[in-house]
């Protein structure tokens, strides 16, 4: 029986470049690292990891599914756009707002902000 999510992993070709993006552009804090092969970031109670998964059949640039919760979606979106990152328009839903962006490797992720209840 599944009891938790162990981690979310994105496959990237260039781990140092992707680390720089997730650390410096998104502001994630790196945790455990295995050199240029694998880097983990603690995001809330979940681990987000990046590494080259080609030997496991995971092609770099084909990952999606991570949604990062932010305090200010408009500010975060504008900051990414200013650095040249492609970001979609914001989609509003009753409980949240979300937009999507792509890392330098081509992996897609969401920026998400919950609305007050």
ChimeraX commands (.cxc) that place a marker at each C-alpha (Angstrom):
marker #1 position 0.00,0.00,0.00 radius 0.5
marker #1 position 1.27,3.49,-0.85 radius 0.5
marker #1 position 1.89,5.57,2.26 radius 0.5
marker #1 position 3.62,8.70,0.95 radius 0.5
marker #1 position 5.39,10.27,-2.02 radius 0.5
marker #1 position 9.10,9.51,-1.70 radius 0.5
marker #1 position 10.25,12.13,-4.20 radius 0.5
marker #1 position 9.56,13.75,-7.56 radius 0.5
marker #1 position 12.38,13.36,-10.10 radius 0.5
marker #1 position 13.06,15.24,-13.31 radius 0.5
marker #1 position 15.52,13.92,-15.87 radius 0.5
marker #1 position 18.08,16.46,-17.12 radius 0.5
marker #1 position 21.20,16.16,-19.28 radius 0.5
marker #1 position 23.16,18.92,-17.56 radius 0.5
marker #1 position 22.76,18.53,-13.78 radius 0.5
marker #1 position 24.94,21.56,-12.83 radius 0.5
marker #1 position 23.00,23.85,-15.21 radius 0.5
marker #1 position 19.66,22.52,-13.96 radius 0.5
marker #1 position 20.84,22.89,-10.34 radius 0.5
marker #1 position 21.70,26.51,-11.05 radius 0.5
marker #1 position 18.24,27.09,-12.55 radius 0.5
marker #1 position 16.28,25.50,-9.70 radius 0.5
marker #1 position 18.54,27.07,-7.04 radius 0.5
marker #1 position 19.14,30.56,-8.47 radius 0.5
marker #1 position 16.07,31.16,-10.63 radius 0.5
marker #1 position 13.35,29.36,-8.67 radius 0.5
marker #1 position 15.00,29.79,-5.27 radius 0.5
marker #1 position 14.98,26.13,-4.18 radius 0.5
marker #1 position 17.55,25.09,-1.56 radius 0.5
marker #1 position 19.79,22.19,-2.60 radius 0.5
marker #1 position 20.07,19.29,-0.19 radius 0.5
marker #1 position 21.77,15.97,-0.80 radius 0.5
marker #1 position 23.92,15.76,-3.85 radius 0.5
marker #1 position 25.82,13.05,-5.67 radius 0.5
marker #1 position 28.14,15.28,-7.67 radius 0.5
marker #1 position 27.06,16.00,-11.21 radius 0.5
marker #1 position 24.72,12.98,-11.23 radius 0.5
marker #1 position 21.89,13.82,-8.79 radius 0.5
marker #1 position 20.80,16.81,-6.69 radius 0.5
marker #1 position 17.87,16.94,-4.27 radius 0.5
marker #1 position 15.90,19.98,-3.12 radius 0.5
marker #1 position 13.63,20.00,-0.05 radius 0.5
marker #1 position 10.29,21.53,-1.04 radius 0.5
marker #1 position 7.94,21.53,1.93 radius 0.5
marker #1 position 7.71,17.91,3.04 radius 0.5
marker #1 position 8.66,16.53,-0.39 radius 0.5
marker #1 position 11.97,16.01,-2.15 radius 0.5
marker #1 position 12.38,17.25,-5.72 radius 0.5
marker #1 position 15.36,15.65,-7.43 radius 0.5
marker #1 position 17.16,16.20,-10.72 radius 0.5
marker #1 position 19.52,13.82,-12.48 radius 0.5
marker #1 position 20.18,12.23,-15.83 radius 0.5
marker #1 position 17.67,9.40,-16.04 radius 0.5
marker #1 position 18.49,8.28,-19.59 radius 0.5
marker #1 position 19.91,4.95,-18.40 radius 0.5
marker #1 position 16.56,4.32,-16.67 radius 0.5
marker #1 position 14.55,5.21,-19.76 radius 0.5
marker #1 position 13.63,8.72,-18.59 radius 0.5
marker #1 position 14.52,11.17,-21.32 radius 0.5
marker #1 position 15.74,14.62,-20.30 radius 0.5
marker #1 position 13.27,17.35,-21.14 radius 0.5
marker #1 position 10.23,15.06,-21.01 radius 0.5
marker #1 position 9.37,15.44,-17.32 radius 0.5
marker #1 position 6.28,17.22,-16.05 radius 0.5
marker #1 position 4.00,17.09,-13.07 radius 0.5
marker #1 position 5.80,19.15,-10.42 radius 0.5
marker #1 position 3.72,22.04,-9.10 radius 0.5
marker #1 position 5.57,24.48,-6.87 radius 0.5
marker #1 position 3.45,26.44,-4.36 radius 0.5
marker #1 position 4.38,30.15,-4.30 radius 0.5
marker #1 position 3.35,33.08,-2.09 radius 0.5
marker #1 position 2.88,35.54,-4.95 radius 0.5
marker #1 position 2.15,33.99,-8.34 radius 0.5
marker #1 position 2.17,37.27,-10.26 radius 0.5
marker #1 position 5.55,38.31,-8.82 radius 0.5
marker #1 position 7.12,34.89,-9.40 radius 0.5
marker #1 position 5.78,34.72,-12.95 radius 0.5
marker #1 position 7.06,38.22,-13.75 radius 0.5
marker #1 position 10.50,37.43,-12.28 radius 0.5
marker #1 position 10.84,34.28,-14.40 radius 0.5
marker #1 position 9.65,36.06,-17.51 radius 0.5
marker #1 position 12.22,38.81,-16.90 radius 0.5
marker #1 position 15.00,36.17,-16.93 radius 0.5
marker #1 position 13.82,34.87,-20.31 radius 0.5
marker #1 position 11.91,31.83,-19.06 radius 0.5
marker #1 position 8.76,31.10,-21.05 radius 0.5
marker #1 position 5.74,31.24,-18.76 radius 0.5
marker #1 position 2.09,30.77,-19.73 radius 0.5
marker #1 position -0.68,33.13,-18.79 radius 0.5
marker #1 position -2.23,32.61,-15.36 radius 0.5
marker #1 position -5.23,30.30,-15.23 radius 0.5
marker #1 position -7.69,31.08,-12.44 radius 0.5
marker #1 position -9.77,28.41,-10.74 radius 0.5
marker #1 position -12.11,28.72,-7.74 radius 0.5
marker #1 position -9.50,27.47,-5.25 radius 0.5
marker #1 position -6.23,28.46,-6.92 radius 0.5
marker #1 position -4.32,30.14,-9.71 radius 0.5
marker #1 position -1.65,28.42,-11.80 radius 0.5
marker #1 position 0.73,29.01,-14.69 radius 0.5
marker #1 position 3.24,26.76,-16.40 radius 0.5
marker #1 position 6.91,27.25,-17.24 radius 0.5
marker #1 position 9.73,25.27,-18.80 radius 0.5
marker #1 position 13.21,24.75,-17.37 radius 0.5
marker #1 position 16.31,25.08,-19.59 radius 0.5
marker #1 position 16.18,21.32,-20.31 radius 0.5
marker #1 position 12.59,21.45,-21.62 radius 0.5
marker #1 position 10.87,19.99,-18.54 radius 0.5
marker #1 position 7.52,21.60,-17.68 radius 0.5
marker #1 position 6.47,22.60,-14.17 radius 0.5
marker #1 position 3.63,24.57,-12.63 radius 0.5
marker #1 position 3.67,27.57,-10.34 radius 0.5
marker #1 position 0.64,27.36,-8.07 radius 0.5
marker #1 position -0.97,29.70,-5.54 radius 0.5
marker #1 position -3.87,28.68,-3.34 radius 0.5
marker #1 position -6.59,31.27,-2.83 radius 0.5
marker #1 position -7.70,32.15,0.71 radius 0.5
marker #1 position -10.69,30.10,1.89 radius 0.5
marker link #1:1,2 radius 0.2
marker link #1:2,3 radius 0.2
marker link #1:3,4 radius 0.2
marker link #1:4,5 radius 0.2
marker link #1:5,6 radius 0.2
marker link #1:6,7 radius 0.2
marker link #1:7,8 radius 0.2
marker link #1:8,9 radius 0.2
marker link #1:9,10 radius 0.2
marker link #1:10,11 radius 0.2
marker link #1:11,12 radius 0.2
marker link #1:12,13 radius 0.2
marker link #1:13,14 radius 0.2
marker link #1:14,15 radius 0.2
marker link #1:15,16 radius 0.2
marker link #1:16,17 radius 0.2
marker link #1:17,18 radius 0.2
marker link #1:18,19 radius 0.2
marker link #1:19,20 radius 0.2
marker link #1:20,21 radius 0.2
marker link #1:21,22 radius 0.2
marker link #1:22,23 radius 0.2
marker link #1:23,24 radius 0.2
marker link #1:24,25 radius 0.2
marker link #1:25,26 radius 0.2
marker link #1:26,27 radius 0.2
marker link #1:27,28 radius 0.2
marker link #1:28,29 radius 0.2
marker link #1:29,30 radius 0.2
marker link #1:30,31 radius 0.2
marker link #1:31,32 radius 0.2
marker link #1:32,33 radius 0.2
marker link #1:33,34 radius 0.2
marker link #1:34,35 radius 0.2
marker link #1:35,36 radius 0.2
marker link #1:36,37 radius 0.2
marker link #1:37,38 radius 0.2
marker link #1:38,39 radius 0.2
marker link #1:39,40 radius 0.2
marker link #1:40,41 radius 0.2
marker link #1:41,42 radius 0.2
marker link #1:42,43 radius 0.2
marker link #1:43,44 radius 0.2
marker link #1:44,45 radius 0.2
marker link #1:45,46 radius 0.2
marker link #1:46,47 radius 0.2
marker link #1:47,48 radius 0.2
marker link #1:48,49 radius 0.2
marker link #1:49,50 radius 0.2
marker link #1:50,51 radius 0.2
marker link #1:51,52 radius 0.2
marker link #1:52,53 radius 0.2
marker link #1:53,54 radius 0.2
marker link #1:54,55 radius 0.2
marker link #1:55,56 radius 0.2
marker link #1:56,57 radius 0.2
marker link #1:57,58 radius 0.2
marker link #1:58,59 radius 0.2
marker link #1:59,60 radius 0.2
marker link #1:60,61 radius 0.2
marker link #1:61,62 radius 0.2
marker link #1:62,63 radius 0.2
marker link #1:63,64 radius 0.2
marker link #1:64,65 radius 0.2
marker link #1:65,66 radius 0.2
marker link #1:66,67 radius 0.2
marker link #1:67,68 radius 0.2
marker link #1:68,69 radius 0.2
marker link #1:69,70 radius 0.2
marker link #1:70,71 radius 0.2
marker link #1:71,72 radius 0.2
marker link #1:72,73 radius 0.2
marker link #1:73,74 radius 0.2
marker link #1:74,75 radius 0.2
marker link #1:75,76 radius 0.2
marker link #1:76,77 radius 0.2
marker link #1:77,78 radius 0.2
marker link #1:78,79 radius 0.2
marker link #1:79,80 radius 0.2
marker link #1:80,81 radius 0.2
marker link #1:81,82 radius 0.2
marker link #1:82,83 radius 0.2
marker link #1:83,84 radius 0.2
marker link #1:84,85 radius 0.2
marker link #1:85,86 radius 0.2
marker link #1:86,87 radius 0.2
marker link #1:87,88 radius 0.2
marker link #1:88,89 radius 0.2
marker link #1:89,90 radius 0.2
marker link #1:90,91 radius 0.2
marker link #1:91,92 radius 0.2
marker link #1:92,93 radius 0.2
marker link #1:93,94 radius 0.2
marker link #1:94,95 radius 0.2
marker link #1:95,96 radius 0.2
marker link #1:96,97 radius 0.2
marker link #1:97,98 radius 0.2
marker link #1:98,99 radius 0.2
marker link #1:99,100 radius 0.2
marker link #1:100,101 radius 0.2
marker link #1:101,102 radius 0.2
marker link #1:102,103 radius 0.2
marker link #1:103,104 radius 0.2
marker link #1:104,105 radius 0.2
marker link #1:105,106 radius 0.2
marker link #1:106,107 radius 0.2
marker link #1:107,108 radius 0.2
marker link #1:108,109 radius 0.2
marker link #1:109,110 radius 0.2
marker link #1:110,111 radius 0.2
marker link #1:111,112 radius 0.2
marker link #1:112,113 radius 0.2
marker link #1:113,114 radius 0.2
marker link #1:114,115 radius 0.2
marker link #1:115,116 radius 0.2
marker link #1:116,117 radius 0.2
view
